[in-house]
């Protein structure tokens, strides 16, 4: 089979891939120069919808409604858009071998693709309990959420197990968002995680106490300090019980596991420099291999603001890093230079009627402010992180767009703070006056 030749190839079909394709089109492309190769069967879409509106019982989000780039207020890139822009969208195609020196990709069915410049946007994969040999973890109705197929299977189970019992394994992003989604679908929900509080990588105990209280008021039971060590199934092979390390046995019709992800870098092992679990890049997302760029979850890049290198798993960085890499590719072809990537870490989540945003770095001492009573009709509270006498991070629940912009500015500017007590008293007004 003769190899297909392209000037540019984007490998992956997630958020980064879609935003990179849009940037290529914006910068100017000739028909047939660019291919997007994805193992998924659909054009790139905004992945965050899968754990939120995709699972709503009423007016759920469906494709083509959330193809990129609607998540950031941009145009919706339907499959026709790629055609109109001369971009070859190669779907349902899994690349199994990569030869960076030979600039060649090989698919599972033996097709070869050659490129001049490669953008790696393979994203992450979920960590599965079967990876650790957890007993019974291969039972039916144990779900993971990463791709649209996963969400479709979970949706079918929600409908077939109406008013049933669900157990969420994990207290991070996915656990909290799916706990809410399943509760909205009127399932009896229990959440299990080993940490002393939810979202420990970001939340302080004070922030977490609010969400745990709010979820409890919604009828979700939270079981902390233990893990799932096994599952039993019924005669149809469907999960029926979750066994916890502390000896508790929970009934379950549906189990959703959200215990983290890992970047998909296996195809590149030994061919490119890696660091901190990702592919090491410069401030233009250029890797150690000429003409190979890495963006999104797989890139370990210089975070200028903190003068260190990091890997960031979030949709905001997925979008922005993709755009930066394509601008850099085009600039280098024209002998021009562009600004270095100067990223302000940003995370957000929405569940029930809640909506929070976080900007900056969650290191140092913390100050909690505002109304964090889970029973308040309209709770609004936040936290500042203070390091070396400066505010370096800010979190806000229930903020307006203007207030969210204010906390972003604080995290970027890093204003000095004389007194933590005074900062706690001022609360949100401190950010608003920066």
Buried (B, 14 or more C-beta within 10 A) or exposed (E): EEEBBBBBBBBBBBBBBBBBBBBBBEBEBEEEBBBBBBBBEBBBBBBBBBBBBBBEEEEBBEBBBBBBBBBEEEEBBEBEBBEEBEBBBBBEBEBEEBEBEEBBBBBEEEBBBBBEBBBBBBBBBBBBBEEEEBEBBBBEBBBBBBBBEBBEBBBEBBEEBEEBBBBBBBBBBBBBBBBBBBBBBEBBBBBBBBBEBBBBEBBBEBBBBBBBBBBEEBEBEBBBEBBBBBBBBEEEEBBBBBBBEEEEEBEBBBBBBBBBBBBBBEBBEEBBEBEEEBBBBBBBBBBBBEBBBBBBBBBBBBBBBBEEBBBBBBBBBBBBBBBBBBBBBBBBEEEEEEEBBEBBBBBBBBBBEBBBBBBBBBEBEBBBBBBBEBEBEEBBBBBBBBBEEBBBBBBBBBBEEEBBBBBBBBBBEBBEBEEEEEBBEBBBEBBBEB
